[in-house]
Amino acid sequence: MSSPSFFPVCSPLLAGNESAYVAEAMRTGWISSSGKYVTEFEKTFAEYCGVKHGIAVCNGTAALHLALVALGVGPGDEVVIPDFTMASSAFAVCYTGAKPVFVDADRATWNLDVNAVEAKITPRTKAIMPVHIFGNPCDMAALQKLASSRGIAILEDAAEAHGAEFSGKKAGSLSDLAAFSFFANKNVTTGEGGMVVTDDDTLARNCRYYKNICFPLDAPRTYLHEHIGFNYRMSNLHAAIGLAQTEKADYYRELRIRHGLLYRELLYEIPGLTLQQDQADGLNVFWMNGLCVRPEEYGRTREELMTLLAAEGVETRLFFNGMHRQPALRQFGCDCSGAYPVSDFLAGNGFYLPSGSGLAEADIRHICKLINNFRR
Ligand SMILES: Cc1ncc(COP(=O)(O)O)c(C=O)c1O
């Protein structure tokens, strides 16, 4: 919850059974990755997404990597991802030895431009990984059309999109499998954590196998391992928080949507600002409320506005830098040539406003008033 003089960019809202469940895990000694909260959280969150399986892991980046491994993505493969995303999306592909291939952002929704995907598909394309950026779902119908006829898998990076919907179906149920993050700023949090969700029994099994050092799933442990696996397990303590959060996921979603719509209403009329537009047939859950400053119309640069807001106790954060600009990815051998004008515009002019579920309506009105007053 924000104080009158400081508005954090995002702080968690722990308004349900979090403390009680964590205390119970402590009291019973189930603090590692065995314990009832892990299985209950997996079941409850998968149900929330409308799919059969949930595989809890230690963070969203691990969830992405595990999902790619489960799909069999490896060296020599390519995975099409948006240029405008967090580095985790691209890095997870690199961990497998495959290469991420970038697609520019759509000017309106800021998601990957579905019209630019086809040109990036090659015989090496194993998967498309759309990211529902800032909680705004991608046009999954267009992507399914491109992928299904070619036998290409789709993996949703749903790290930012708990409860988002496209065509009435929840994020996590819109493709072969999906990866969520439960970092402290997410709409549903475990502090640190992640989950792969899927309807596919084989993919779920693969995830369970690789997540736990490739211990056999059905046979006694001999400590002989057939494959190289990972320790991506989530602890029962984190899962206790996650179960409590999922019980109130609809409430948190409603808060984020209410805040997002209010920001949009108040900022829309201010000249020189560009806001994210909703995907048609989608339900945006407004993980983060971002805006881009067009200095020639607003009268100040993004940096000036961020500095003025900071002086008033309003914390903000720069948008991601595009993947084609990442030195690490260039060194890894990714093709970083080509133009990504929309991604560059977002990275060069965009920042987030305070967006946590605990914000009060008065906080949002105050912040928007400041932004209006700072215009020259
Ligand atoms: C789009 C996207 N993908 C992946 C991740 C990685 O999640 P985590 O920080 O839990 O590893 C994030 C984190 O915010 C994200 O925004």
The ligand as a Tripos MOL2 file, in Angstrom:
@<TRIPOS>MOLECULE
LIG
   16    16     1     0     0
SMALL
NO_CHARGES

@<TRIPOS>ATOM
      1 C1          7.6930  -11.0870  -20.2520 C.3       1 LIG1
      2 C2          8.4500  -11.7260  -19.1260 C.ar      1 LIG1
      3 N1          8.9510  -12.9570  -19.3220 N.ar      1 LIG1
      4 C3          9.6280  -13.5800  -18.3510 C.ar      1 LIG1
      5 C4          9.8370  -12.9990  -17.1130 C.ar      1 LIG1
      6 C5         10.6660  -13.7180  -16.1160 C.3       1 LIG1
      7 O1         10.0630  -13.9560  -14.8720 O.3       1 LIG1
      8 P1         10.9400  -14.0680  -13.5540 P.3       1 LIG1
      9 O2         11.3690  -12.6980  -13.1740 O.co2     1 LIG1
     10 O3          9.9960  -14.6640  -12.5510 O.co2     1 LIG1
     11 O4         12.0880  -14.9780  -13.8420 O.co2     1 LIG1
     12 C6          9.3160  -11.7320  -16.8700 C.ar      1 LIG1
     13 C7          9.4960  -11.1050  -15.5550 C.2       1 LIG1
     14 O5          8.9920  -10.0820  -15.2170 O.2       1 LIG1
     15 C8          8.6160  -11.0630  -17.9010 C.ar      1 LIG1
     16 O6          8.1370   -9.8350  -17.7300 O.3       1 LIG1
@<TRIPOS>BOND
     1     1     2 1
     2     2     3 ar
     3     2    15 ar
     4     3     4 ar
     5     4     5 ar
     6     5     6 1
     7     5    12 ar
     8     6     7 1
     9     7     8 1
    10     8     9 2
    11     8    10 1
    12     8    11 1
    13    12    13 1
    14    12    15 ar
    15    13    14 2
    16    15    16 1
@<TRIPOS>SUBSTRUCTURE
     1 LIG1         1 GROUP 0 **** ****
